C-alpha cells in the first residue's frame, strides 16, 4: 500500500522569539513581579483582616487581583516595570523647548 501523507511545513521567521515568556504570552519578569505582589498581599489579607472568609475573598478579588492582572498584562506590550522606567526617564529628562522664528 502506498500512503501519501500531506506534511505541512511551517517556516518560522528569524525575528520570531518567544524566549522569556510563559505560554508565549506572559513574560517571566512580569510573572515574578506579579507573584512578589500577589503572595504577600494575599497573606496580609487573610492573616490580618478581622472579617469573615467571604469578605476576605471579596477584598482579594476587588483590591488585590486587578493590580496583579495589570502587572501580568503590562502596558502597550511592555511589562509594567518597563513602562514605569519609561515614565521615570521621561519625567527625569523633561525639558521645555522654545523655538523662535
Secondary structure, DSSP 8 states (H G I E B T S, - for coil): -------------TT---TTEETTTEEHHHHHHHHHHHHHHHHHHHHH--S-HHHHHHHIIIIIHHHHHHHHH-BTTB-HHHHHHHHHHHHHT--------
